Amino acid sequence: MSRTPAVELAPGVWRIATAPRDLVNTFALVEDDGQVTLVDAGTTRATKAVVAGLQHLGAAPSDVTRILVTHAHPDHVGGLAGLRGRTGASVAAHEREAAYVREGKGPVLDRTTLGGRLFRRNRGSKPTPVEEELVDGQLLDVAGGLRVLRTPGHTPGHVSLLHEPSRLLITGDSIWNMLGRMSWSIAMLCTDAAMSRRTAEVLGEQDYDVVAFTHGPEIRDGAREAVRGFLRRRRDQA
């Protein structure tokens, strides 16, 4: 069964799955005038799925004016250069992440893990200009207000995003929701796995009704309590 090209999460906010079973997602935020901001660009093969998602919600690539990057791993920025070329959009990333995007280098990996010691850094992607550097707490003029929440550890400049008008949280890779349950990202893929788990606590402190994940389907019912429950259980297990 083919997947729906785009799923509406809240008025003007859409999830575009770029891999089977919602394993990798891009998000589209649509302004009243039709301009679109994308969050993440998926892998190098994601552009076709993103364009199909845009068409599903009545938009064209030329409507995309900005692409926000949660972090510079290849499943999030692999398709960035292609999408930027296709759309002409500007690119924004956190000030601690922008250099990785510009240089096409993957962030270093956690050397407390065997994989991190063996591979040293994540795979890079095609170097792409970054026109805007984001900071923690910044309120972006995107679809009525998109708050930047710095959640480092997965990478040095990893961010989550809170769309305040619709009360919708995008976790990035701070928390995954695959195989029917929430989990941490794989430790060896992090720059500092312990930090990633600590900084995820900020997600339990926000107010939202829907939580969306770049890896896995969203949670619409009891989203904040689900996230807080996950964080509490993980604290108890530590």
Accessible surface in RSA format (square Angstrom, percent):
REM  Atomic radii and reference values for relative SASA: ProtOr
REM  Chains: A
REM  Algorithm: Lee & Richards
REM  Probe-radius: 1.40
REM  Slices: 20
REM RES _ NUM      All-atoms   Total-Side   Main-Chain    Non-polar    All polar
REM                ABS   REL    ABS   REL    ABS   REL    ABS   REL    ABS   REL
RES MET A   1   241.01 124.8 150.79  99.8  90.22 214.8 124.69 106.0 116.32 154.1
RES SER A   2   107.27  90.6  78.18 104.3  29.10  67.0  53.73 114.4  53.54  75.0
RES ARG A   3   106.29  44.6  83.04  42.3  23.26  55.4  44.65  61.0  61.65  37.4
RES THR A   4    73.72  52.4  59.52  60.3  14.20  33.8  27.07  36.4  46.65  70.5
RES PRO A   5    51.85  37.8  42.75  39.0   9.09  33.1  51.18  42.3   0.67   4.2
RES ALA A   6     2.36   2.2   0.00   0.0   2.36   5.4   0.26   0.4   2.10   5.6
RES VAL A   7    44.42  29.2  41.29  37.4   3.13   7.5  44.42  38.6   0.00   0.0
RES GLU A   8    80.62  46.3  67.30  50.9  13.32  31.7  17.74  34.3  62.88  51.3
RES LEU A   9     7.43   4.1   0.00   0.0   7.43  18.7   0.88   0.6   6.55  17.6
RES ALA A  10    12.82  11.8   5.41   8.3   7.42  16.9  12.74  17.9   0.08   0.2
RES PRO A  11   117.84  85.9 103.54  94.4  14.30  52.0 106.82  88.2  11.02  68.5
RES GLY A  12    22.15  27.3   0.00   N/A  22.15  27.3  17.02  46.7   5.13  11.5
RES VAL A  13     0.25   0.2   0.25   0.2   0.00   0.0   0.25   0.2   0.00   0.0
RES TRP A  14    44.46  17.8  44.46  21.5   0.00   0.0  39.38  21.0   5.09   8.3
RES ARG A  15    12.36   5.2  11.91   6.1   0.44   1.1   0.00   0.0  12.36   7.5
RES ILE A  16     0.22   0.1   0.22   0.2   0.00   0.0   0.22   0.2   0.00   0.0
RES ALA A  17     6.60   6.1   3.03   4.7   3.57   8.1   3.03   4.3   3.57   9.5
RES THR A  18    18.36  13.1   1.04   1.1  17.31  41.3   0.10   0.1  18.26  27.6
RES ALA A  19    19.88  18.3  18.42  28.4   1.47   3.3  19.88  28.0   0.00   0.0
RES PRO A  20    88.94  64.8  87.09  79.4   1.85   6.7  88.94  73.4   0.00   0.0
RES ARG A  21   213.70  89.7 183.65  93.6  30.04  71.5  67.93  92.8 145.77  88.3
RES ASP A  22    33.20  23.3  33.12  33.0   0.08   0.2   0.20   0.5  33.00  32.9
RES LEU A  23    75.40  42.0  74.80  53.5   0.60   1.5  74.80  52.5   0.60   1.6
RES VAL A  24    17.32  11.4  17.32  15.7   0.00   0.0  17.32  15.1   0.00   0.0
RES ASN A  25     1.33   0.9   0.00   0.0   1.33   3.2   0.00   0.0   1.33   1.3
RES THR A  26     0.00   0.0   0.00   0.0   0.00   0.0   0.00   0.0   0.00   0.0
RES PHE A  27     0.00   0.0   0.00   0.0   0.00   0.0   0.00   0.0   0.00   0.0
RES ALA A  28     0.00   0.0   0.00   0.0   0.00   0.0   0.00   0.0   0.00   0.0
RES LEU A  29     0.14   0.1   0.13   0.1   0.00   0.0   0.13   0.1   0.00   0.0
RES VAL A  30    37.90  24.9  26.83  24.3  11.08  26.7  26.83  23.3  11.08  30.0
RES GLU A  31    47.74  27.4  41.69  31.5   6.05  14.4  16.69  32.3  31.06  25.4
RES ASP A  32   162.65 113.9 121.22 120.7  41.43  98.0  44.72 105.2 117.94 117.6
RES ASP A  33   104.58  73.3  63.77  63.5  40.81  96.5  51.39 120.9  53.19  53.1
RES GLY A  34    29.39  36.2   0.00   N/A  29.39  36.2  27.58  75.7   1.81   4.1
RES GLN A  35    76.05  42.5  74.67  54.6   1.39   3.3  20.21  43.0  55.84  42.4
RES VAL A  36     0.33   0.2   0.00   0.0   0.33   0.8   0.29   0.3   0.04   0.1
RES THR A  37     5.56   4.0   5.56   5.6   0.00   0.0   0.01   0.0   5.55   8.4
RES LEU A  38     0.00   0.0   0.00   0.0   0.00   0.0   0.00   0.0   0.00   0.0
RES VAL A  39     0.00   0.0   0.00   0.0   0.00   0.0   0.00   0.0   0.00   0.0
RES ASP A  40     0.91   0.6   0.91   0.9   0.00   0.0   0.91   2.1   0.00   0.0
RES ALA A  41     0.13   0.1   0.07   0.1   0.06   0.1   0.07   0.1   0.06   0.2
RES GLY A  42     0.90   1.1   0.00   N/A   0.90   1.1   0.70   1.9   0.20   0.5
RES THR A  43    51.06  36.3  51.00  51.7   0.06   0.1  41.75  56.1   9.31  14.1
RES THR A  44   107.09  76.2  84.04  85.2  23.05  54.9  62.55  84.0  44.54  67.3
RES ARG A  45   217.03  91.1 193.55  98.7  23.48  55.9  72.11  98.6 144.92  87.8
RES ALA A  46     0.65   0.6   0.04   0.1   0.61   1.4   0.65   0.9   0.00   0.0
RES THR A  47    27.75  19.7  27.62  28.0   0.13   0.3  24.14  32.4   3.61   5.5
RES LYS A  48   178.15  86.9 167.93 103.0  10.21  24.3 115.79 104.2  62.36  66.4
RES ALA A  49    20.40  18.8  11.98  18.5   8.42  19.2  18.13  25.5   2.27   6.0
RES VAL A  50     0.00   0.0   0.00   0.0   0.00   0.0   0.00   0.0   0.00   0.0
RES VAL A  51    12.26   8.1  12.26  11.1   0.00   0.0  12.26  10.7   0.00   0.0
RES ALA A  52    39.31  36.1  35.13  54.2   4.18   9.5  36.63  51.6   2.67   7.1
RES GLY A  53     0.00   0.0   0.00   N/A   0.00   0.0   0.00   0.0   0.00   0.0
RES LEU A  54     0.10   0.1   0.10   0.1   0.00   0.0   0.10   0.1   0.00   0.0
RES GLN A  55   119.53  66.8 100.17  73.2  19.36  46.1  32.12  68.4  87.41  66.3
RES HIS A  56    91.55  50.0  59.22  41.2  32.33  82.7  41.84  43.1  49.72  57.8
RES LEU A  57    31.72  17.7   1.74   1.2  29.98  75.4   7.09   5.0  24.63  66.3
RES GLY A  58    71.83  88.6   0.00   N/A  71.83  88.6  35.91  98.5  35.92  80.5
RES ALA A  59    10.76   9.9   4.02   6.2   6.74  15.3   6.78   9.5   3.98  10.5
RES ALA A  60    41.97  38.6  40.56  62.6   1.41   3.2  41.48  58.4   0.49   1.3
RES PRO A  61    22.19  16.2  22.19  20.2   0.00   0.0  22.19  18.3   0.00   0.0
RES SER A  62    90.68  76.6  66.30  88.5  24.38  56.2  48.18 102.6  42.50  59.5
RES ASP A  63    49.55  34.7  45.60  45.4   3.95   9.3   4.62  10.9  44.93  44.8
RES VAL A  64     2.48   1.6   0.00   0.0   2.48   6.0   0.00   0.0   2.48   6.7
RES THR A  65    59.40  42.2  47.55  48.2  11.85  28.2  41.75  56.1  17.65  26.7
RES ARG A  66    47.59  20.0  47.59  24.3   0.00   0.0   8.59  11.7  39.00  23.6
RES ILE A  67     0.00   0.0   0.00   0.0   0.00   0.0   0.00   0.0   0.00   0.0
RES LEU A  68     1.19   0.7   1.19   0.9   0.00   0.0   1.19   0.8   0.00   0.0
RES VAL A  69     1.69   1.1   0.25   0.2   1.44   3.5   0.43   0.4   1.25   3.4
RES THR A  70     0.29   0.2   0.00   0.0   0.29   0.7   0.00   0.0   0.29   0.4
RES HIS A  71     0.00   0.0   0.00   0.0   0.00   0.0   0.00   0.0   0.00   0.0
RES ALA A  72     3.60   3.3   1.20   1.9   2.39   5.4   1.20   1.7   2.39   6.3
RES HIS A  73     5.92   3.2   5.92   4.1   0.00   0.0   0.92   0.9   5.00   5.8
RES PRO A  74    15.59  11.4  13.73  12.5   1.86   6.8  14.17  11.7   1.43   8.9
RES ASP A  75    37.76  26.4  36.42  36.3   1.33   3.2  17.82  41.9  19.94  19.9
RES HIS A  76     1.22   0.7   1.09   0.8   0.13   0.3   0.36   0.4   0.87   1.0
RES VAL A  77     3.20   2.1   0.93   0.8   2.26   5.5   0.93   0.8   2.26   6.1
RES GLY A  78     9.18  11.3   0.00   N/A   9.18  11.3   0.92   2.5   8.26  18.5
RES GLY A  79     2.15   2.7   0.00   N/A   2.15   2.7   2.15   5.9   0.00   0.0
RES LEU A  80     0.93   0.5   0.93   0.7   0.00   0.0   0.93   0.7   0.00   0.0
RES ALA A  81    22.75  20.9  11.99  18.5  10.76  24.5  13.47  19.0   9.29  24.6
RES GLY A  82    43.05  53.1   0.00   N/A  43.05  53.1  33.95  93.2   9.10  20.4
RES LEU A  83     0.04   0.0   0.04   0.0   0.00   0.0   0.04   0.0   0.00   0.0
RES ARG A  84    66.95  28.1  65.16  33.2   1.79   4.3   4.58   6.3  62.37  37.8
RES GLY A  85    67.87  83.7   0.00   N/A  67.87  83.7  38.86 106.6  29.01  65.0
RES ARG A  86   136.18  57.2 107.65  54.9  28.53  67.9  37.30  51.0  98.88  59.9
RES THR A  87    15.80  11.2   0.07   0.1  15.72  37.5   2.07   2.8  13.72  20.7
RES GLY A  88    66.40  81.9   0.00   N/A  66.40  81.9  34.65  95.1  31.75  71.1
RES ALA A  89     2.36   2.2   0.00   0.0   2.36   5.4   0.99   1.4   1.38   3.7
RES SER A  90    41.19  34.8  36.58  48.8   4.61  10.6  25.45  54.2  15.74  22.1
RES VAL A  91     0.34   0.2   0.00   0.0   0.34   0.8   0.28   0.2   0.07   0.2
RES ALA A  92     0.49   0.4   0.49   0.8   0.00   0.0   0.49   0.7   0.00   0.0
RES ALA A  93     0.00   0.0   0.00   0.0   0.00   0.0   0.00   0.0   0.00   0.0
RES HIS A  94     3.97   2.2   3.67   2.6   0.30   0.8   1.84   1.9   2.13   2.5
RES GLU A  95    91.02  52.3  72.05  54.5  18.97  45.2  10.96  21.2  80.06  65.4
RES ARG A  96   130.72  54.9 120.44  61.4  10.28  24.5  41.07  56.1  89.65  54.3
RES GLU A  97     0.42   0.2   0.42   0.3   0.00   0.0   0.42   0.8   0.00   0.0
RES ALA A  98     0.57   0.5   0.57   0.9   0.00   0.0   0.57   0.8   0.00   0.0
RES ALA A  99    50.95  46.8  48.78  75.3   2.17   4.9  50.10  70.6   0.85   2.3
RES TYR A 100    45.43  21.2  44.13  25.1   1.30   3.4  22.54  16.9  22.89  28.2
RES VAL A 101     2.26   1.5   1.79   1.6   0.46   1.1   2.11   1.8   0.15   0.4
RES ARG A 102    97.17  40.8  83.86  42.7  13.31  31.7  40.55  55.4  56.62  34.3
RES GLU A 103    98.39  56.5  78.24  59.2  20.15  48.0  35.49  68.7  62.89  51.3
RES GLY A 104    12.73  15.7   0.00   N/A  12.73  15.7   0.80   2.2  11.93  26.7
RES LYS A 105   112.62  54.9 107.44  65.9   5.19  12.4  58.42  52.6  54.20  57.7
RES GLY A 106     0.95   1.2   0.00   N/A   0.95   1.2   0.08   0.2   0.87   1.9
RES PRO A 107     0.05   0.0   0.05   0.0   0.00   0.0   0.05   0.0   0.00   0.0
RES VAL A 108    63.79  42.0  63.25  57.3   0.54   1.3  63.25  55.0   0.54   1.5
RES LEU A 109     8.40   4.7   5.28   3.8   3.12   7.8   5.28   3.7   3.12   8.4
RES ASP A 110     9.42   6.6   8.72   8.7   0.69   1.6   0.81   1.9   8.61   8.6
RES ARG A 111   142.97  60.0 132.15  67.4  10.82  25.8  62.56  85.5  80.41  48.7
RES THR A 112   117.14  83.3  88.54  89.8  28.60  68.2  81.79 109.9  35.35  53.4
RES THR A 113    25.89  18.4  20.67  21.0   5.22  12.4  25.89  34.8   0.00   0.0
RES LEU A 114   116.89  65.1 110.24  78.9   6.66  16.7 110.24  77.4   6.66  17.9
RES GLY A 115    10.02  12.4   0.00   N/A  10.02  12.4   5.08  13.9   4.94  11.1
RES GLY A 116     0.00   0.0   0.00   N/A   0.00   0.0   0.00   0.0   0.00   0.0
RES ARG A 117   115.94  48.7 100.43  51.2  15.51  36.9  41.36  56.5  74.57  45.2
RES LEU A 118   118.67  66.1  90.34  64.6  28.33  71.2  92.40  64.9  26.27  70.7
RES PHE A 119   131.70  65.9 114.30  70.8  17.40  45.3 118.27  71.7  13.43  38.4
RES ARG A 120   158.10  66.4 155.31  79.2   2.78   6.6  44.90  61.4 113.20  68.6
RES ARG A 121    96.96  40.7  86.58  44.1  10.37  24.7  35.65  48.7  61.31  37.2
RES ASN A 122    20.41  14.1  14.65  14.2   5.76  13.9   4.24  10.2  16.17  15.6
RES ARG A 123   171.50  72.0 162.52  82.8   8.98  21.4  79.11 108.1  92.40  56.0
RES GLY A 124    34.91  43.0   0.00   N/A  34.91  43.0  10.51  28.8  24.40  54.6
RES SER A 125    26.72  22.6   7.28   9.7  19.44  44.8  14.98  31.9  11.74  16.4
RES LYS A 126   148.06  72.2 134.02  82.2  14.04  33.4  83.59  75.2  64.48  68.7
RES PRO A 127    80.68  58.8  66.82  60.9  13.86  50.4  67.27  55.5  13.41  83.4
RES THR A 128     3.75   2.7   1.81   1.8   1.94   4.6   2.19   2.9   1.55   2.3
RES PRO A 129    71.48  52.1  64.76  59.0   6.72  24.4  70.89  58.5   0.59   3.7
RES VAL A 130    10.07   6.6   0.00   0.0  10.07  24.3   0.10   0.1   9.98  27.1
RES GLU A 131    91.26  52.4  52.40  39.6  38.86  92.5  52.24 101.0  39.02  31.9
RES GLU A 132    47.26  27.1  43.39  32.8   3.87   9.2  30.17  58.4  17.09  14.0
RES GLU A 133    78.90  45.3  57.83  43.7  21.08  50.2  20.49  39.6  58.42  47.7
RES LEU A 134     0.58   0.3   0.58   0.4   0.00   0.0   0.58   0.4   0.00   0.0
RES VAL A 135    66.26  43.6  66.19  59.9   0.07   0.2  66.26  57.6   0.00   0.0
RES ASP A 136    90.31  63.3  68.75  68.4  21.57  51.0  17.36  40.9  72.95  72.8
RES GLY A 137    34.63  42.7   0.00   N/A  34.63  42.7  26.28  72.1   8.34  18.7
RES GLN A 138    52.25  29.2  42.66  31.2   9.60  22.9  23.99  51.1  28.27  21.4
RES LEU A 139    89.10  49.6  62.40  44.6  26.71  67.1  62.40  43.8  26.71  71.9
RES LEU A 140     4.40   2.4   1.79   1.3   2.61   6.6   3.93   2.8   0.47   1.3
RES ASP A 141   134.64  94.3 112.86 112.3  21.78  51.5  42.02  98.9  92.62  92.4
RES VAL A 142     0.82   0.5   0.82   0.7   0.00   0.0   0.82   0.7   0.00   0.0
RES ALA A 143    17.52  16.1   4.62   7.1  12.90  29.3  11.28  15.9   6.25  16.5
RES GLY A 144    66.44  81.9   0.00   N/A  66.44  81.9  34.16  93.7  32.28  72.3
RES GLY A 145     3.99   4.9   0.00   N/A   3.99   4.9   3.84  10.5   0.15   0.3
RES LEU A 146     0.08   0.0   0.08   0.1   0.00   0.0   0.08   0.1   0.00   0.0
RES ARG A 147    68.19  28.6  68.19  34.8   0.00   0.0  10.88  14.9  57.31  34.7
RES VAL A 148     0.00   0.0   0.00   0.0   0.00   0.0   0.00   0.0   0.00   0.0
RES LEU A 149    14.36   8.0  13.52   9.7   0.84   2.1  14.36  10.1   0.00   0.0
RES ARG A 150    73.17  30.7  60.10  30.6  13.07  31.1   9.25  12.6  63.92  38.7
RES THR A 151     0.25   0.2   0.00   0.0   0.25   0.6   0.00   0.0   0.25   0.4
RES PRO A 152    15.03  11.0  15.03  13.7   0.00   0.0  15.03  12.4   0.00   0.0
RES GLY A 153     1.43   1.8   0.00   N/A   1.43   1.8   1.34   3.7   0.09   0.2
RES HIS A 154     1.29   0.7   1.29   0.9   0.00   0.0   0.90   0.9   0.39   0.5
RES THR A 155     0.00   0.0   0.00   0.0   0.00   0.0   0.00   0.0   0.00   0.0
RES PRO A 156    18.59  13.5  11.64  10.6   6.95  25.3  18.59  15.3   0.00   0.0
RES GLY A 157     0.37   0.5   0.00   N/A   0.37   0.5   0.00   0.0   0.37   0.8
RES HIS A 158     0.00   0.0   0.00   0.0   0.00   0.0   0.00   0.0   0.00   0.0
RES VAL A 159     1.03   0.7   1.03   0.9   0.00   0.0   1.03   0.9   0.00   0.0
RES SER A 160     0.00   0.0   0.00   0.0   0.00   0.0   0.00   0.0   0.00   0.0
RES LEU A 161     1.00   0.6   0.96   0.7   0.04   0.1   0.96   0.7   0.04   0.1
RES LEU A 162    12.20   6.8  12.20   8.7   0.00   0.0  12.20   8.6   0.00   0.0
RES HIS A 163     5.73   3.1   5.55   3.9   0.18   0.5   5.55   5.7   0.18   0.2
RES GLU A 164    69.01  39.6  54.73  41.4  14.28  34.0  25.97  50.2  43.04  35.1
RES PRO A 165    79.34  57.8  37.63  34.3  41.71 151.6  50.61  41.8  28.74 178.6
RES SER A 166    24.77  20.9   4.25   5.7  20.52  47.3  14.17  30.2  10.60  14.8
RES ARG A 167   101.26  42.5 100.93  51.4   0.33   0.8  38.96  53.2  62.30  37.8
RES LEU A 168     0.09   0.0   0.09   0.1   0.00   0.0   0.09   0.1   0.00   0.0
RES LEU A 169     0.00   0.0   0.00   0.0   0.00   0.0   0.00   0.0   0.00   0.0
RES ILE A 170     0.41   0.2   0.41   0.3   0.00   0.0   0.41   0.3   0.00   0.0
RES THR A 171     0.00   0.0   0.00   0.0   0.00   0.0   0.00   0.0   0.00   0.0
RES GLY A 172     0.00   0.0   0.00   N/A   0.00   0.0   0.00   0.0   0.00   0.0
RES ASP A 173     2.48   1.7   2.48   2.5   0.00   0.0   0.00   0.0   2.48   2.5
RES SER A 174     0.82   0.7   0.32   0.4   0.50   1.2   0.07   0.2   0.75   1.0
RES ILE A 175     0.00   0.0   0.00   0.0   0.00   0.0   0.00   0.0   0.00   0.0
RES TRP A 176    20.67   8.3  20.67  10.0   0.00   0.0  20.67  11.0   0.00   0.0
RES ASN A 177    12.44   8.6  12.15  11.7   0.29   0.7   0.00   0.0  12.44  12.0
RES MET A 178    45.15  23.4  39.18  25.9   5.98  14.2  37.45  31.8   7.71  10.2
RES LEU A 179   166.66  92.8 126.66  90.6  40.00 100.5 139.97  98.3  26.69  71.8
RES GLY A 180    81.74 100.8   0.00   N/A  81.74 100.8  41.10 112.8  40.64  91.0
RES ARG A 181   141.56  59.4 135.42  69.0   6.14  14.6  61.85  84.5  79.71  48.3
RES MET A 182    22.12  11.5  11.77   7.8  10.35  24.7  11.77  10.0  10.35  13.7
RES SER A 183    21.82  18.4  21.82  29.1   0.00   0.0  13.48  28.7   8.34  11.7
RES TRP A 184    31.73  12.7  22.09  10.7   9.64  22.6  15.67   8.4  16.06  26.1
RES SER A 185     4.20   3.6   1.04   1.4   3.16   7.3   0.00   0.0   4.20   5.9
RES ILE A 186    93.79  53.4  87.62  65.3   6.16  14.9  93.79  67.5   0.00   0.0
RES ALA A 187    29.74  27.3  25.72  39.7   4.02   9.1  25.76  36.3   3.98  10.5
RES MET A 188    57.97  30.0  56.80  37.6   1.17   2.8  23.58  20.0  34.39  45.6
RES LEU A 189    54.45  30.3  54.33  38.9   0.12   0.3  54.33  38.2   0.12   0.3
RES CYS A 190     1.92   1.4   1.92   2.1   0.00   0.0   0.00   0.0   1.92   2.1
RES THR A 191    30.89  22.0  21.36  21.7   9.54  22.7  21.23  28.5   9.67  14.6
RES ASP A 192    49.84  34.9  48.98  48.7   0.87   2.1  12.76  30.0  37.09  37.0
RES ALA A 193     9.49   8.7   9.26  14.3   0.23   0.5   9.44  13.3   0.05   0.1
RES ALA A 194    58.00  53.3  49.21  75.9   8.79  20.0  54.81  77.2   3.19   8.5
RES MET A 195    64.33  33.3  64.33  42.6   0.00   0.0  55.94  47.6   8.39  11.1
RES SER A 196     3.39   2.9   3.33   4.4   0.06   0.1   1.41   3.0   1.98   2.8
RES ARG A 197    91.98  38.6  88.34  45.0   3.64   8.7  22.20  30.3  69.77  42.3
RES ARG A 198   146.05  61.3 133.30  68.0  12.74  30.3  74.68 102.1  71.36  43.3
RES THR A 199    33.63  23.9  25.55  25.9   8.09  19.3  33.51  45.0   0.12   0.2
RES ALA A 200     0.00   0.0   0.00   0.0   0.00   0.0   0.00   0.0   0.00   0.0
RES GLU A 201    51.86  29.8  50.47  38.2   1.39   3.3  32.31  62.5  19.55  16.0
RES VAL A 202    40.76  26.8  38.46  34.8   2.30   5.5  39.00  33.9   1.76   4.8
RES LEU A 203     0.00   0.0   0.00   0.0   0.00   0.0   0.00   0.0   0.00   0.0
RES GLY A 204     7.34   9.1   0.00   N/A   7.34   9.1   5.09  14.0   2.25   5.0
RES GLU A 205   123.42  70.9  95.68  72.4  27.74  66.0  43.57  84.3  79.85  65.2
RES GLN A 206    33.97  19.0  31.54  23.0   2.43   5.8   2.43   5.2  31.54  23.9
RES ASP A 207    82.02  57.5  74.80  74.5   7.22  17.1  13.04  30.7  68.98  68.8
RES TYR A 208     4.11   1.9   0.00   0.0   4.11  10.7   0.00   0.0   4.11   5.1
RES ASP A 209    71.80  50.3  65.99  65.7   5.81  13.7  27.46  64.6  44.34  44.2
RES VAL A 210    17.16  11.3  17.16  15.5   0.00   0.0  17.16  14.9   0.00   0.0
RES VAL A 211     0.00   0.0   0.00   0.0   0.00   0.0   0.00   0.0   0.00   0.0
RES ALA A 212     0.00   0.0   0.00   0.0   0.00   0.0   0.00   0.0   0.00   0.0
RES PHE A 213     0.00   0.0   0.00   0.0   0.00   0.0   0.00   0.0   0.00   0.0
RES THR A 214     0.00   0.0   0.00   0.0   0.00   0.0   0.00   0.0   0.00   0.0
RES HIS A 215    10.26   5.6  10.26   7.1   0.00   0.0   6.80   7.0   3.46   4.0
RES GLY A 216     0.71   0.9   0.00   N/A   0.71   0.9   0.71   2.0   0.00   0.0
RES PRO A 217    55.57  40.5  55.57  50.7   0.00   0.0  55.57  45.9   0.00   0.0
RES GLU A 218    29.43  16.9  13.95  10.6  15.48  36.8   0.96   1.9  28.46  23.2
RES ILE A 219    36.46  20.7  33.16  24.7   3.30   8.0  36.46  26.3   0.00   0.0
RES ARG A 220   106.95  44.9  89.14  45.4  17.81  42.4  48.87  66.8  58.07  35.2
RES ASP A 221   130.15  91.2 112.76 112.2  17.39  41.1  39.98  94.1  90.17  89.9
RES GLY A 222    51.92  64.0   0.00   N/A  51.92  64.0  36.30  99.6  15.61  35.0
RES ALA A 223     1.81   1.7   0.00   0.0   1.81   4.1   0.00   0.0   1.81   4.8
RES ARG A 224    61.04  25.6  59.71  30.4   1.33   3.2  15.53  21.2  45.51  27.6
RES GLU A 225   106.05  60.9  99.52  75.3   6.53  15.5  58.56 113.3  47.49  38.8
RES ALA A 226    32.02  29.4  18.50  28.5  13.52  30.8  30.73  43.3   1.28   3.4
RES VAL A 227     0.00   0.0   0.00   0.0   0.00   0.0   0.00   0.0   0.00   0.0
RES ARG A 228    94.77  39.8  92.16  47.0   2.60   6.2   8.54  11.7  86.23  52.3
RES GLY A 229     3.88   4.8   0.00   N/A   3.88   4.8   3.88  10.6   0.00   0.0
RES PHE A 230     4.78   2.4   4.78   3.0   0.00   0.0   4.78   2.9   0.00   0.0
RES LEU A 231     3.44   1.9   2.87   2.1   0.57   1.4   3.03   2.1   0.41   1.1
RES ARG A 232   121.83  51.2 121.83  62.1   0.00   0.0  42.21  57.7  79.63  48.3
RES ARG A 233   127.46  53.5 125.54  64.0   1.91   4.6  58.22  79.6  69.24  42.0
RES ARG A 234    70.58  29.6  64.37  32.8   6.21  14.8   8.71  11.9  61.87  37.5
RES ARG A 235   125.51  52.7 108.23  55.2  17.28  41.1  58.41  79.8  67.09  40.7
RES ASP A 236   114.22  80.0  80.44  80.1  33.78  79.9  32.61  76.8  81.61  81.4
RES GLN A 237   132.41  74.0  95.09  69.5  37.33  88.9  47.89 101.9  84.52  64.1
RES ALA A 238   120.93 111.2  49.78  76.8  71.15 161.8  88.66 124.9  32.27  85.5
END  Absolute sums over single chains surface
CHAIN  1 A    10553.5       8310.6       2242.8       5505.1       5048.3
END  Absolute sums over all chains
TOTAL         10553.5       8310.6       2242.8       5505.1       5048.3
